[in-house]
Amino acid sequence: MELGIDVSKTDSHAVVDVKGEIDVYTAPKLREKLIELVSEGSYDVVVNLEGVDFLDSTGLGVLVGALKRVKAHDGSLSLVCTQDKILKIFKITGLTKVFPIHASVAEATGASSE
């Protein structure tokens, strides 16, 4: 399965729309895009997981790594996810305490500028 990644800018946030499956084969593509954004100066990032069908531990690792990168620049990384099967992964791993998870991109970009 191919991973689709689209990046758009809204105000001070970079919004990364991800579609497909994030697994051991596709996660490096997402990692490269997130590293590229941070190196270009985007420190407030929203990752929209609404189009993601599958997420494994490799994908979680990429998101945690990206969070560490933006935090090093006093930035933020928020997630947009309403799918129960994906949310369950964050709940089981305890990552709901690490990532702000929102119901929409609008909510994430408004709420993460605290």
Secondary structure as UniProt FT lines:
FT   STRAND          4..10
FT   TURN            11..12
FT   STRAND          13..22
FT   TURN            24..26
FT   HELIX           27..39
FT   TURN            40..41
FT   STRAND          44..55
FT   HELIX           57..71
FT   TURN            72..74
FT   STRAND          76..80
FT   HELIX           84..93
FT   HELIX           95..97
FT   STRAND          101..102
FT   HELIX           105..111
//
